[in-house]
Amino acid sequence: MSERIRILVVAGICGALLGAFWVVGAYLWHPAITLEMDRSLPRRLASGFYDTERAGETTFAWTSQRADIKLAGIRRRTPWSCAITLRGGRSDPATQPSVDLASDGIVAQTVKATNEFQDATIVLPPRPSAGGVLTITSSSTLSPGPSDPRQLGVQIDRIACAPQSGVVWPPSTTIRDAAVTGAVFGAAFALCGLTLATAIVGVTLLTALQALPLSAAPAPYVPFSETMIGFAVWIAMAAVALVFALDRFRSTALQHTGRIVIVISAGVLYLKLAGLLHPSKLPVDAVFHAHRLEWVLGGRYYFTQPMPGGVTFPYAIGLYVFAAPWSMFTQDYVTLLRVVVCSAQAIAGALLYPVVVKAWGDRIAAVVAVLLFNVVPLSYGLLGNANLTNSFGEAVALATVLTASLISAQALPLVLFFFLSALGFLSHVSTFALLGLTLVTLAALYAWFGGPALRRLASSIAAVSIVAALLAVVVYYGHFGDVYRNALKVRATANVSEIPKEPAPAGEADVVASASLVSRIVNAATFAIQVIGWPIVLLSFVGAWRLLTDGARDRASLAVVAWAAACVAFLAVAVMRVDAPFQRYAAEFFGRVLLATCPAAVLLAARGASWGWRGPLPARIACASLLVCSGILGLRSWLAWFV
């Protein structure tokens, strides 16, 4: 007990020190603040700005007569230079306003606006106290018309502030909150039963990565770091509670590698939320999903999604139904849905560990599988674009397949499998097809290659999957008879030339349409390598070789085969000839196919990495290098959310 307390105290203190150290280092590395008007500015940071608009490739935001940028906590020991890119946007040059730029209420410069963007610079002078306010005031405003009551000042394209010289520290609140978060996770890692060395390594990596979103402007000047403390506490508590429950209610204590997997999953969940909730993160379709959740909460359960040519398809609501009970805790539905989806991904990814341990008895491969699952670039791309229903559906589908790889043909496990599969079928149209084919294939593989126990389980899995699919049809998809009839009618009568075509670069549609089958297959394979990650693909070839050499017919290997079969079956969507308006949808669907089936590549890569790590020194170096490259690709995909 005294040793555990010592580890707890040391890990907590190290976490606090590392949290403060890394966030200071990240801020010193890049203290500049750049506000692009391609997204809405946080209300705590900016006032007097209207929503973002676009003119060609240029994005901008109109100001009212006065607009303020409030840089709370900014250190003013050295002067800051702020460049503001603005234009008047008046049809009559004689009505162009004069623009006053003020620092802390004192006008420092006045410029005459024109119809061309120009840079106006203002210096925030040094002073002992922290904080500052940059004010933009127009001498006159214009009103767009009776239907638009806004009073418009000037158009702002960009605001960039940077210290002129010297060392500038981040706001004290950011340092404090980073230290608190580091202490929370350091203590949690110790309470999860990690050794002191492992806990320190883990909290070092976590605090180094969290310093990136915490220091990226405008995060230091809004209560973002304070918000992340709350998420850190809840995630840490959940991880500790899970470890405690597994230790308490299992006949044997949780292995150290199992504790590492729980810590990895908790850390990745926290970092994903830090990226998604960052004030620089574009919402994309997140608000759309929040409105759909409002519909479900209001009793509207059946709605559709339009496609080109007047075709619509049912929009599954599994995510919204699952998130509905949690809405009692918050009115911020955008954040709620993001938390639900990220949590589902973390739980599904963690289930790879017991599947690999049970099937292969290889704890190194099990940990590597969880690591690689969490760095696949495709999942970050879809999650960053707010494809929340698809991301949630495939997380549930993964949990369903992995549950089938763990359970026996007993009542309670089959009930759990039934609810998971039904939720997966109700979460996305593509998930319905992909999960259904994967489960049918898995049941067939169990029946053909498994022993007596797996043959009995195969019939149970097939029966439960069919019942779950029928339930999804009866409860939801069966209510869209008119939608299906209309789609068939459109398909039978529509002329391709009558379908409105989406803008595309000149000649692109002809190139796609005329590409040979081989070229389309090569393009699809290239796309798959890009979104899954070339290091994972290379390692998966090694793992496939080992799988064939060992002649494995265990549950994990059969799951790999089932996913691979589903991927090959739907590969035709990516390589068939489609009309120009539907090319984007075909590519998107193939992306969904890869999201659903990439666990096969992850498991094979983990097996290959484990084999290489146990080999001679050159194999170890190559294995470690590929794992590092995988992590770098995942890190780049995460950074793209807010950098």
Backbone hydrogen bonds, N-H to C=O, Kabsch-Sander energy under -0.5 kcal/mol:
donor,donor_aa,acceptor,acceptor_aa,energy
5,I,1,M,-2.3
6,R,2,S,-2.1
7,I,3,E,-2.3
8,L,4,R,-2.4
9,V,5,I,-2.7
10,V,6,R,-2.7
11,A,7,I,-2.8
12,G,8,L,-2.2
13,I,9,V,-2.5
14,C,10,V,-2.8
15,G,11,A,-2.4
16,A,12,G,-2.1
17,L,13,I,-2.5
18,L,14,C,-2.9
19,G,15,G,-2.5
20,A,16,A,-2.1
21,F,17,L,-2.6
22,W,18,L,-2.8
23,V,19,G,-1.7
24,V,20,A,-2.0
25,G,21,F,-2.4
26,A,22,W,-2.8
27,Y,23,V,-2.0
28,L,24,V,-2.7
29,W,25,G,-1.9
30,H,26,A,-1.3
33,I,161,C,-3.4
34,T,32,A,-0.5
35,L,159,I,-3.3
36,E,34,T,-0.6
37,M,157,D,-1.5
39,R,36,E,-0.6
45,L,42,P,-1.1
46,A,42,P,-2.7
47,S,68,D,-2.0
50,Y,62,W,-3.0
53,E,60,F,-3.2
55,A,58,T,-3.0
58,T,55,A,-1.9
60,F,53,E,-2.3
61,A,156,I,-2.0
62,W,51,D,-0.6
63,T,154,V,-2.3
64,S,48,G,-2.4
67,A,136,I,-2.3
68,D,47,S,-2.4
69,I,134,L,-2.9
70,K,45,L,-3.5
70,K,68,D,-0.5
71,L,69,I,-0.8
71,L,132,G,-2.7
72,A,70,K,-1.2
72,A,221,Y,-0.6
74,I,71,L,-1.5
75,R,169,W,-0.5
80,W,124,L,-2.0
81,S,162,A,-2.8
82,C,80,W,-0.5
82,C,122,I,-3.3
83,A,160,A,-3.1
84,I,82,C,-0.5
84,I,120,A,-3.0
85,T,83,A,-0.5
85,T,158,R,-2.9
86,L,84,I,-0.7
86,L,118,Q,-2.5
87,R,155,Q,-1.8
88,G,114,T,-3.7
89,G,114,T,-0.6
95,T,92,D,-2.1
96,Q,93,P,-1.5
99,V,111,V,-3.3
100,D,98,S,-0.5
100,D,137,T,-2.9
101,L,109,Q,-3.2
102,A,100,D,-0.5
102,A,135,T,-2.4
103,S,106,I,-2.6
104,D,102,A,-0.5
104,D,133,V,-3.0
106,I,103,S,-1.7
107,V,105,G,-0.6
108,A,101,L,-3.0
109,Q,101,L,-1.6
111,V,99,V,-2.4
113,A,97,P,-2.4
113,A,111,V,-0.6
118,Q,86,L,-2.4
120,A,84,I,-2.6
120,A,118,Q,-0.5
122,I,82,C,-2.6
124,L,80,W,-3.4
124,L,122,I,-0.5
127,R,76,R,-2.3
131,G,74,I,-2.6
132,G,71,L,-0.8
134,L,69,I,-2.7
135,T,102,A,-2.6
135,T,133,V,-0.5
136,I,67,A,-3.0
137,T,100,D,-2.4
137,T,135,T,-0.5
138,S,65,Q,-2.9
139,S,98,S,-2.3
142,L,152,L,-1.8
145,G,148,D,-1.0
148,D,145,G,-1.5
152,L,142,L,-3.0
152,L,150,R,-0.7
153,G,63,T,-3.6
155,Q,87,R,-2.9
156,I,61,A,-2.6
157,D,85,T,-2.8
157,D,155,Q,-0.5
158,R,85,T,-1.0
159,I,35,L,-1.8
160,A,83,A,-2.4
161,C,33,I,-3.1
162,A,81,S,-2.0
164,Q,79,P,-3.0
174,T,171,P,-0.6
175,I,171,P,-1.7
176,R,172,S,-2.6
177,D,173,T,-2.8
178,A,174,T,-2.3
179,A,175,I,-2.1
180,V,176,R,-2.4
181,T,177,D,-2.6
182,G,178,A,-2.3
183,A,179,A,-2.4
184,V,180,V,-2.5
185,F,181,T,-2.4
186,G,182,G,-2.5
187,A,183,A,-2.5
188,A,184,V,-2.3
189,F,185,F,-2.8
190,A,186,G,-1.7
191,L,187,A,-2.6
192,C,188,A,-1.8
193,G,190,A,-1.7
194,L,189,F,-1.8
199,A,195,T,-2.7
200,I,196,L,-2.3
201,V,197,A,-2.4
202,G,198,T,-2.7
203,V,199,A,-2.6
204,T,200,I,-2.1
205,L,201,V,-2.2
206,L,202,G,-2.4
207,T,203,V,-2.5
208,A,204,T,-2.0
209,L,205,L,-2.2
210,Q,206,L,-2.8
211,A,207,T,-1.3
212,L,209,L,-1.2
214,L,210,Q,-2.0
215,S,211,A,-1.6
216,A,212,L,-1.0
219,A,216,A,-2.4
221,Y,218,P,-1.8
222,V,219,A,-1.3
224,F,219,A,-0.7
224,F,222,V,-1.6
225,S,222,V,-0.6
227,T,223,P,-1.7
228,M,224,F,-2.0
229,I,225,S,-1.0
230,G,226,E,-1.0
231,F,227,T,-1.3
232,A,228,M,-2.5
233,V,229,I,-2.5
234,W,230,G,-2.1
235,I,231,F,-2.6
236,A,232,A,-2.6
237,M,233,V,-2.5
238,A,234,W,-2.2
239,A,235,I,-2.3
240,V,236,A,-2.4
241,A,237,M,-2.6
242,L,238,A,-2.3
243,V,239,A,-2.2
244,F,240,V,-2.5
245,A,241,A,-2.5
246,L,242,L,-2.5
247,D,243,V,-2.3
248,R,244,F,-2.2
249,F,245,A,-2.7
250,R,246,L,-0.7
259,R,255,Q,-1.8
260,I,256,H,-2.0
261,V,257,T,-2.1
262,I,258,G,-1.8
263,V,259,R,-2.2
264,I,260,I,-2.9
265,S,261,V,-2.6
266,A,262,I,-2.2
267,G,263,V,-2.6
268,V,264,I,-2.7
269,L,265,S,-2.2
270,Y,266,A,-2.2
271,L,267,G,-2.4
272,K,268,V,-2.7
273,L,269,L,-2.1
274,A,270,Y,-2.2
275,G,271,L,-1.9
276,L,272,K,-2.8
277,L,273,L,-2.6
278,H,275,G,-0.6
281,K,278,H,-1.9
282,L,641,W,-0.5
285,D,385,N,-0.6
286,A,283,P,-2.8
289,H,285,D,-1.8
290,A,286,A,-1.8
291,H,287,V,-2.2
292,R,288,F,-1.8
293,L,289,H,-2.2
294,E,290,A,-1.9
295,W,291,H,-2.0
296,V,292,R,-2.2
297,L,293,L,-2.7
298,G,294,E,-1.8
299,G,296,V,-1.5
300,R,295,W,-3.0
301,Y,299,G,-0.8
303,F,301,Y,-0.6
305,Q,313,F,-2.5
307,M,311,V,-3.0
310,G,307,M,-0.8
311,V,308,P,-0.7
313,F,305,Q,-1.8
315,Y,303,F,-2.4
316,A,314,P,-0.8
318,G,426,L,-2.3
321,V,317,I,-2.6
322,F,318,G,-2.4
323,A,319,L,-2.3
324,A,320,Y,-1.5
326,W,323,A,-0.8
327,S,323,A,-0.7
327,S,324,A,-1.5
328,M,325,P,-1.0
329,F,326,W,-1.8
330,T,327,S,-0.7
333,Y,331,Q,-1.5
336,L,332,D,-2.2
337,L,333,Y,-2.5
338,R,334,V,-1.9
339,V,335,T,-2.6
340,V,336,L,-2.5
341,V,337,L,-2.5
342,C,338,R,-2.5
343,S,339,V,-2.4
344,A,340,V,-2.3
345,Q,341,V,-2.2
346,A,342,C,-2.2
347,I,343,S,-2.5
348,A,344,A,-2.5
349,G,345,Q,-2.6
350,A,346,A,-2.0
351,L,347,I,-1.3
352,L,349,G,-1.4
353,Y,350,A,-1.4
355,V,351,L,-1.4
356,V,352,L,-2.4
357,V,353,Y,-2.6
358,K,354,P,-2.4
359,A,355,V,-2.3
360,W,356,V,-3.1
361,G,356,V,-1.0
361,G,357,V,-1.0
362,D,356,V,-0.7
363,R,361,G,-0.7
366,A,362,D,-1.7
367,V,363,R,-2.3
368,V,364,I,-2.6
369,A,365,A,-2.4
370,V,366,A,-1.6
371,L,367,V,-2.3
372,L,368,V,-3.1
373,F,369,A,-2.3
374,N,370,V,-1.4
375,V,372,L,-1.6
376,V,373,F,-0.7
378,L,531,V,-2.3
379,S,376,V,-0.7
380,Y,376,V,-0.9
381,G,377,P,-2.2
382,L,378,L,-2.4
383,L,379,S,-2.2
384,G,380,Y,-2.6
385,N,381,G,-1.6
386,A,383,L,-1.4
387,N,382,L,-2.7
388,L,386,A,-2.0
391,S,387,N,-2.4
392,F,388,L,-2.8
393,G,389,T,-2.7
394,E,390,N,-2.5
395,A,391,S,-1.6
396,V,392,F,-2.5
397,A,393,G,-2.4
398,L,394,E,-2.4
399,A,395,A,-2.3
400,T,396,V,-2.2
401,V,397,A,-2.5
402,L,398,L,-2.6
403,T,399,A,-2.1
404,A,400,T,-2.2
405,S,401,V,-1.0
406,L,403,T,-1.7
407,I,403,T,-2.3
410,Q,408,S,-2.4
414,L,410,Q,-1.9
415,V,411,A,-2.1
416,L,412,L,-2.0
417,F,413,P,-2.5
418,F,414,L,-2.3
419,F,415,V,-2.3
420,L,416,L,-2.2
421,S,417,F,-2.5
422,A,418,F,-2.6
423,L,419,F,-2.3
424,G,420,L,-2.5
425,F,421,S,-2.6
426,L,422,A,-1.7
427,S,424,G,-1.4
428,H,424,G,-0.7
432,F,428,H,-2.0
433,A,429,V,-1.5
434,L,430,S,-2.8
435,L,431,T,-2.9
436,G,431,T,-0.5
436,G,432,F,-1.6
437,L,433,A,-2.2
438,T,434,L,-2.4
439,L,435,L,-2.7
440,V,436,G,-2.2
441,T,437,L,-2.4
442,L,438,T,-2.6
443,A,439,L,-2.5
444,A,440,V,-2.2
445,L,441,T,-2.5
446,Y,442,L,-2.5
447,A,443,A,-2.1
448,W,444,A,-2.3
449,F,445,L,-2.8
450,G,445,L,-0.6
450,G,446,Y,-1.5
455,R,451,G,-2.2
456,R,452,P,-2.0
457,L,453,A,-2.0
458,A,454,L,-2.3
459,S,455,R,-1.5
460,S,456,R,-1.4
461,I,457,L,-3.0
462,A,458,A,-2.5
463,A,459,S,-2.4
464,V,460,S,-2.8
465,S,461,I,-2.5
466,I,462,A,-2.2
467,V,463,A,-2.3
468,A,464,V,-2.6
469,A,465,S,-2.5
470,L,466,I,-2.6
471,L,467,V,-2.4
472,A,468,A,-2.2
473,V,469,A,-2.1
474,V,470,L,-2.8
475,V,471,L,-3.1
476,Y,472,A,-2.2
477,Y,472,A,-1.6
478,G,473,V,-3.3
479,H,476,Y,-2.2
480,F,477,Y,-1.4
484,Y,480,F,-2.0
485,R,481,G,-2.5
486,N,482,D,-2.5
487,A,483,V,-2.1
488,L,484,Y,-2.3
489,K,485,R,-2.2
490,V,486,N,-2.7
491,R,487,A,-2.3
492,A,488,L,-1.9
493,T,489,K,-1.8
494,A,490,V,-2.8
498,E,495,N,-2.1
499,I,495,N,-0.6
499,I,496,V,-1.3
508,E,505,P,-2.2
509,A,505,P,-0.5
511,V,507,G,-2.2
512,V,508,E,-2.4
513,A,509,A,-2.6
514,S,510,D,-2.2
515,A,511,V,-0.8
515,A,512,V,-0.6
520,R,516,S,-2.3
521,I,517,L,-2.2
522,V,518,V,-2.5
523,N,519,S,-2.6
524,A,520,R,-2.2
525,A,521,I,-2.5
526,T,522,V,-2.6
527,F,523,N,-2.4
528,A,524,A,-2.3
529,I,525,A,-2.4
530,Q,526,T,-2.1
531,V,527,F,-2.3
532,I,528,A,-2.1
533,G,529,I,-2.0
537,V,533,G,-2.1
538,L,534,W,-2.6
539,L,535,P,-2.5
540,S,536,I,-2.3
541,F,537,V,-1.5
542,V,538,L,-1.4
543,G,539,L,-2.6
544,A,540,S,-2.7
545,W,541,F,-2.1
546,R,542,V,-2.3
547,L,543,G,-2.4
548,L,544,A,-2.5
549,T,545,W,-2.5
550,D,546,R,-2.7
551,G,547,L,-1.0
552,A,547,L,-1.4
558,L,554,D,-2.3
559,A,555,R,-2.2
560,V,556,A,-1.9
561,V,557,S,-2.0
562,A,558,L,-2.3
563,W,559,A,-2.5
564,A,560,V,-2.5
565,A,561,V,-2.5
566,A,562,A,-2.0
567,C,563,W,-2.3
568,V,564,A,-2.5
569,A,565,A,-2.4
570,F,566,A,-1.8
571,L,567,C,-0.6
571,L,568,V,-0.7
572,A,569,A,-0.5
573,V,570,F,-1.4
574,A,570,F,-0.5
574,A,571,L,-1.0
575,V,571,L,-1.1
576,M,572,A,-1.8
582,F,579,D,-1.8
583,Q,579,D,-0.5
583,Q,580,A,-1.3
584,R,580,A,-0.5
586,A,582,F,-2.2
587,A,583,Q,-2.3
588,E,584,R,-2.5
589,F,585,Y,-2.3
590,F,586,A,-2.1
591,G,587,A,-1.9
592,R,588,E,-1.8
593,V,589,F,-2.3
594,L,590,F,-2.4
595,L,591,G,-2.1
596,A,592,R,-2.1
597,T,593,V,-1.8
598,C,594,L,-1.9
600,A,597,T,-1.9
601,A,597,T,-0.6
602,V,598,C,-2.3
603,L,599,P,-2.7
604,L,600,A,-2.3
605,A,601,A,-2.7
606,A,602,V,-2.4
607,R,603,L,-2.1
608,G,604,L,-2.6
609,A,605,A,-2.8
610,S,606,A,-2.3
611,W,607,R,-2.1
612,G,608,G,-2.5
613,W,609,A,-2.5
614,R,610,S,-1.3
615,G,612,G,-1.2
620,R,616,P,-2.1
621,I,617,L,-2.6
622,A,618,P,-2.5
623,C,619,A,-2.6
624,A,620,R,-2.9
625,S,621,I,-2.5
626,L,622,A,-2.2
627,L,623,C,-2.1
628,V,624,A,-2.4
629,C,625,S,-2.4
630,S,626,L,-2.2
631,G,627,L,-2.2
632,I,628,V,-2.2
633,L,629,C,-2.2
634,G,630,S,-2.2
635,L,631,G,-2.5
636,R,632,I,-2.5
637,S,633,L,-1.9
638,W,634,G,-1.9
639,L,635,L,-2.8
640,A,636,R,-1.6
641,W,638,W,-1.6
642,F,639,L,-1.2
643,V,639,L,-2.4
